[in-house]
Amino acid sequence: MTIAGPAHPAEPRTRGEHVRRRELAAFLRSRRERVSPEQVGLPRGPRRRTPGLRREEVAQLSAVGVTWYTWIEQGRAAHVSAQVLDAVARALLMDPTKRAHLFALAGTADPRTDAACPVASAGVLKVVERLAPYPASLQNARYDLLAANRPFAQLFGDPAELPPAERNCVWLLAVSERWKRDFLDRDEMLRDMIAKYRAAMAEHVAEPAWKSQLHRLLAASAEFRELWERHEVAPMSPHVKRYRHPQVGLVRLEHRNMWLAPRAPAHRVVAYLPADEDSEERLERLAALADG
């Protein structure tokens, strides 16, 4: 079945939309020119002058109407569906990075976003480790814990000991008995985190990984359900949290985010810095206990 577009192209309503369509068109042309017929199982033929594939060949490979695909490459398509983008990305052999760029330019959520946590680069993992004796973790926009250093594991529990689906700060704050007990400002923290989570999810509402995680949270915690229904949103901001560790006592920590990318999946290193001298001394004592 061929995917057809609307009968007539729509004019862009704003300058921003015009720029977005133009960038999308240029990106598709550049990718089409880089894919040879042989790569997609098509004969080259003796009279081919077009570098890479022809428009009609991309349309054929992606089962998209030739006219509709041509409008997209001409910057005349008002809204390109996720189904069309997925088909075109496959036809043009796009890797995950290029595919993400395609969906970003189109302003459309990718329904095939991988639910699994990506593997962090060695350089980023080294940054997380080198922040010791301060706790630090690598997180994405969903608050998944992708990596954590030893001080984090000592203070909050080791994420590696949890099932992958539970390595998430929203889940732990809503469900974990340890986090409920030891975070002294836990109720306020949960309200604030859910508001931030809702704000972040606005850009990912169609992505399976986000929908699956939300459904698990709603099913697991009545408290989460109640707070979620308030529809509150909040921005990311530095703040101090109090944590009571059974061995070293009260630790006051200021959360600082170091962003690794401006867009989704918005990976960030979260550093937990002591808010006072007593807290710094207790973190050092906790590190010494582990070394001893």
Backbone torsions as a table, in degrees:
resi	resn	phi	psi	omega
1	MET	NA	134.6	179.5
2	THR	-92.9	134.6	178.3
3	ILE	-84.9	118.7	-179.5
4	ALA	-103.1	150.7	177.3
5	GLY	-97.1	-168.9	178.9
6	PRO	-68.1	165.7	-175.8
7	ALA	-69.6	-31.4	-176.8
8	HIS	-135.9	143.2	176.3
9	PRO	-70.4	151.3	179.6
10	ALA	-104.6	140.6	178.3
11	GLU	-72.9	142.8	177.2
12	PRO	-63.6	138.6	-176.8
13	ARG	-88.1	-23.3	-179.1
14	THR	-134.1	163.0	176.7
15	ARG	-63.7	-37.1	178.7
16	GLY	-61.3	-41.5	178.5
17	GLU	-65.7	-38.5	178.2
18	HIS	-61.3	-44.9	-179.9
19	VAL	-64.0	-42.0	-179.3
20	ARG	-62.6	-44.8	178.7
21	ARG	-62.0	-40.9	-179.0
22	ARG	-64.5	-42.4	179.5
23	GLU	-66.9	-40.0	177.5
24	LEU	-61.5	-44.8	-179.6
25	ALA	-61.7	-44.8	-178.5
26	ALA	-65.4	-38.1	-179.9
27	PHE	-65.5	-44.3	179.8
28	LEU	-63.4	-41.9	178.2
29	ARG	-61.4	-43.0	-178.3
30	SER	-64.1	-38.9	180.0
31	ARG	-71.4	-39.6	-179.9
32	ARG	-61.2	-38.4	-177.9
33	GLU	-72.6	-13.1	-177.9
34	ARG	-99.2	-3.4	179.7
35	VAL	-104.7	120.7	-179.5
36	SER	-82.5	154.9	176.9
37	PRO	-57.0	-38.3	-178.4
38	GLU	-61.7	-33.4	-179.0
39	GLN	-64.6	-26.9	-177.7
40	VAL	-113.2	15.1	174.4
41	GLY	78.6	24.5	178.2
42	LEU	-106.6	147.4	176.9
43	PRO	-72.8	143.8	180.0
44	ARG	-75.0	-44.8	-179.6
45	GLY	80.1	154.4	-174.4
46	PRO	-78.4	-19.4	-172.8
47	ARG	-107.7	14.6	-177.5
48	ARG	-72.2	125.2	175.2
49	ARG	-114.1	-21.0	-179.7
50	THR	-70.3	127.5	174.1
51	PRO	-68.0	131.3	-178.8
52	GLY	75.9	-139.8	-176.6
53	LEU	-96.3	157.2	171.5
54	ARG	-86.0	160.0	179.0
55	ARG	-59.2	-44.4	-177.5
56	GLU	-64.9	-27.5	177.7
57	GLU	-72.0	-40.4	176.1
58	VAL	-63.3	-42.2	178.5
59	ALA	-60.8	-42.8	179.3
60	GLN	-64.4	-45.9	-177.9
61	LEU	-65.0	-32.4	-176.9
62	SER	-98.0	0.2	-178.9
63	ALA	57.5	39.8	177.0
64	VAL	-111.9	142.2	178.1
65	GLY	-56.5	139.4	-177.8
66	VAL	-60.3	-43.5	-179.5
67	THR	-62.4	-43.4	-179.4
68	TRP	-65.2	-43.9	178.9
69	TYR	-64.1	-38.9	178.8
70	THR	-61.8	-42.4	177.4
71	TRP	-60.6	-39.6	179.1
72	ILE	-61.5	-45.2	-179.2
73	GLU	-71.9	-17.5	176.7
74	GLN	-94.6	2.0	-179.7
75	GLY	72.4	26.0	-176.3
76	ARG	-107.0	-0.6	-177.0
77	ALA	-92.1	122.7	-176.1
78	ALA	-70.9	-46.5	-178.7
79	HIS	-142.7	124.3	179.5
80	VAL	-105.2	124.3	-174.8
81	SER	-71.1	160.2	177.0
82	ALA	-62.2	-34.0	179.3
83	GLN	-62.6	-44.3	179.0
84	VAL	-67.1	-45.1	-179.3
85	LEU	-61.0	-41.0	178.7
86	ASP	-61.7	-45.1	-179.2
87	ALA	-64.6	-42.1	-179.6
88	VAL	-68.1	-40.8	178.6
89	ALA	-60.1	-39.8	177.8
90	ARG	-67.3	-44.0	-178.1
91	ALA	-62.5	-35.4	-178.3
92	LEU	-93.7	11.9	172.9
93	LEU	56.3	41.9	-177.2
94	MET	-75.3	136.1	173.7
95	ASP	-79.5	174.0	-176.2
96	PRO	-56.9	-36.6	-179.5
97	THR	-66.4	-46.4	179.9
98	LYS	-67.9	-37.4	177.4
99	ARG	-62.0	-45.2	178.9
100	ALA	-60.8	-39.4	179.0
101	HIS	-65.6	-39.8	178.6
102	LEU	-59.3	-49.6	-178.8
103	PHE	-66.6	-35.5	178.6
104	ALA	-64.9	-43.6	178.7
105	LEU	-63.5	-35.2	-179.6
106	ALA	-79.0	-11.5	-177.9
107	GLY	66.9	34.0	-176.2
108	THR	-126.8	138.2	178.8
109	ALA	-72.7	138.0	179.2
110	ASP	-83.5	115.8	-179.0
111	PRO	-71.6	-12.3	-177.1
112	ARG	-102.1	18.4	178.2
113	THR	-56.9	131.0	-176.0
114	ASP	-68.5	130.9	178.9
115	ALA	-76.0	-18.9	-177.4
116	ALA	-75.6	150.4	177.7
117	CYS	-71.0	131.1	178.8
118	PRO	-69.3	156.6	177.7
119	VAL	-78.8	125.2	-179.0
120	ALA	-74.3	148.9	178.5
121	SER	-70.3	157.2	-179.3
122	ALA	-61.1	-36.0	-179.5
123	GLY	-64.7	-42.1	-180.0
124	VAL	-68.3	-41.0	177.7
125	LEU	-61.0	-36.2	178.8
126	LYS	-65.8	-39.1	177.3
127	VAL	-60.5	-45.3	179.9
128	VAL	-60.8	-44.4	-179.1
129	GLU	-66.7	-40.0	-174.9
130	ARG	-71.9	-10.8	177.9
131	LEU	-77.0	-9.0	175.8
132	ALA	-58.4	142.5	13.7
133	PRO	-84.6	8.9	177.7
134	TYR	-83.6	136.8	176.1
135	PRO	-63.2	143.0	178.7
136	ALA	-153.2	150.9	177.8
137	SER	-145.5	160.6	172.8
138	LEU	-106.5	125.5	-177.2
139	GLN	-130.6	159.3	171.4
140	ASN	-107.8	-173.4	-176.5
141	ALA	-64.5	-21.9	178.8
142	ARG	-85.7	1.8	-176.2
143	TYR	70.7	19.6	171.6
144	ASP	-66.1	137.9	176.2
145	LEU	-88.0	100.3	-177.2
146	LEU	-83.0	-27.1	178.3
147	ALA	-163.1	156.4	178.4
148	ALA	-152.3	148.0	177.9
149	ASN	-88.4	176.4	-175.5
150	ARG	-63.8	-42.6	177.0
151	PRO	-58.3	-36.3	176.3
152	PHE	-62.0	-47.2	-179.1
153	ALA	-62.2	-38.6	179.5
154	GLN	-65.9	-40.3	-173.2
155	LEU	-83.2	-44.5	-171.8
156	PHE	-109.4	-9.8	-173.2
157	GLY	106.0	147.3	-175.2
158	ASP	-84.2	115.8	178.5
159	PRO	-59.5	-29.1	-178.3
160	ALA	-63.9	-19.6	179.3
161	GLU	-85.5	-4.3	-178.4
162	LEU	-99.4	156.9	169.8
163	PRO	-60.5	146.5	-177.1
164	PRO	-51.5	-38.6	-177.2
165	ALA	-67.9	-17.5	-178.2
166	GLU	-100.9	2.3	178.1
167	ARG	-84.4	69.1	-173.4
168	ASN	-150.9	132.6	-174.4
169	CYS	-67.8	-36.5	177.9
170	VAL	-64.6	-44.8	178.7
171	TRP	-60.0	-47.7	-176.8
172	LEU	-64.5	-41.5	-179.3
173	LEU	-68.2	-31.7	-179.0
174	ALA	-84.1	-31.5	-168.0
175	VAL	-117.8	-36.9	-172.1
176	SER	-66.6	125.5	177.1
177	GLU	-65.5	-34.5	179.0
178	ARG	-64.2	-46.0	-179.5
179	TRP	-68.6	-36.0	176.6
180	LYS	-62.1	-37.1	-175.8
181	ARG	-78.5	-43.0	-166.8
182	ASP	-96.3	-20.9	173.1
183	PHE	-82.9	110.2	-173.5
184	LEU	-69.1	-25.3	178.6
185	ASP	-106.1	31.3	-170.2
186	ARG	-58.5	-43.9	-176.7
187	ASP	-62.4	-45.7	177.6
188	GLU	-64.7	-40.6	179.0
189	MET	-61.3	-42.0	-178.6
190	LEU	-64.6	-43.9	177.6
191	ARG	-59.0	-44.6	-178.0
192	ASP	-67.2	-42.1	-177.9
193	MET	-67.6	-39.0	178.5
194	ILE	-65.1	-37.6	177.2
195	ALA	-64.5	-38.8	177.4
196	LYS	-70.9	-38.5	178.6
197	TYR	-62.5	-42.8	178.6
198	ARG	-64.1	-41.7	179.0
199	ALA	-62.3	-41.5	-179.8
200	ALA	-68.7	-34.7	-174.8
201	MET	-70.2	-18.3	-178.2
202	ALA	-56.0	-30.4	179.9
203	GLU	-88.0	-2.6	-172.1
204	HIS	-133.5	21.5	-170.8
205	VAL	-62.1	-24.1	-178.0
206	ALA	-94.4	-1.2	-174.4
207	GLU	-84.6	130.0	-176.8
208	PRO	-56.4	-38.8	-177.6
209	ALA	-62.9	-41.0	178.4
210	TRP	-68.5	-44.9	-178.7
211	LYS	-63.2	-41.5	179.7
212	SER	-63.5	-44.5	-179.9
213	GLN	-63.9	-42.6	179.4
214	LEU	-61.9	-43.1	-179.9
215	HIS	-62.4	-38.6	178.8
216	ARG	-65.0	-42.5	179.9
217	LEU	-65.4	-43.3	179.5
218	LEU	-63.5	-35.7	-179.7
219	ALA	-75.7	-29.1	-172.0
220	ALA	-89.5	-24.8	-170.3
221	SER	-137.9	116.1	175.0
222	ALA	-65.7	-33.5	178.4
223	GLU	-64.9	-42.4	176.8
224	PHE	-61.3	-45.2	-179.3
225	ARG	-57.8	-44.2	-178.3
226	GLU	-63.7	-45.1	-179.2
227	LEU	-69.6	-35.3	179.7
228	TRP	-63.5	-36.9	-177.9
229	GLU	-70.0	-10.7	178.2
230	ARG	-76.6	-18.0	177.6
231	HIS	59.2	36.5	176.8
232	GLU	-85.9	146.7	176.9
233	VAL	-129.9	152.1	-179.4
234	ALA	-151.3	150.9	178.6
235	PRO	-85.7	164.3	171.2
236	MET	-69.4	135.0	179.4
237	SER	-158.0	148.7	177.3
238	PRO	-65.4	144.6	179.8
239	HIS	-160.1	160.9	-178.5
240	VAL	-103.8	134.7	177.7
241	LYS	-124.0	147.8	179.5
242	ARG	-105.4	132.5	-178.8
243	TYR	-131.8	136.0	-178.9
244	ARG	-108.7	110.2	179.4
245	HIS	-94.3	137.8	-175.3
246	PRO	-63.7	-21.2	-177.1
247	GLN	-100.2	-37.7	-174.3
248	VAL	-113.4	-5.9	175.5
249	GLY	89.7	-153.4	-173.3
250	LEU	-70.5	129.9	175.5
251	VAL	-127.2	125.4	177.1
252	ARG	-103.8	122.8	-172.4
253	LEU	-124.8	137.8	174.1
254	GLU	-102.4	126.2	-178.3
255	HIS	-85.9	129.1	176.7
256	ARG	-125.8	129.7	179.9
257	ASN	-100.1	130.6	173.5
258	MET	-115.9	104.2	-172.3
259	TRP	-77.7	136.7	179.8
260	LEU	-99.4	-14.5	-179.7
261	ALA	-153.9	145.9	-177.6
262	PRO	-79.1	-16.2	-175.9
263	ARG	-126.4	179.4	177.2
264	ALA	-56.0	143.1	4.5
265	PRO	-81.4	10.5	170.9
266	ALA	51.8	52.8	175.8
267	HIS	-66.0	142.9	179.8
268	ARG	-146.9	146.6	170.0
269	VAL	-89.5	123.8	178.7
270	VAL	-103.9	114.9	179.0
271	ALA	-103.1	137.7	-178.8
272	TYR	-109.3	98.1	-172.7
273	LEU	-96.2	139.9	179.6
274	PRO	-62.4	133.6	-177.8
275	ALA	-87.0	-8.2	178.6
276	ASP	-155.9	172.5	-176.7
277	GLU	-66.4	-37.5	179.1
278	ASP	-61.5	-42.0	-179.9
279	SER	-66.6	-38.5	178.3
280	GLU	-63.8	-42.5	179.1
281	GLU	-63.4	-37.8	-178.8
282	ARG	-72.2	-33.3	174.3
283	LEU	-66.0	-39.9	178.1
284	GLU	-65.9	-37.2	178.5
285	ARG	-67.4	-37.2	178.5
286	LEU	-64.1	-40.4	177.9
287	ALA	-65.3	-39.1	179.2
288	ALA	-66.1	-36.9	178.4
289	LEU	-62.2	-38.6	179.2
290	ALA	-68.9	-38.1	-179.5
291	ASP	-72.5	-28.5	-179.1
292	GLY	-77.6	NA	NA
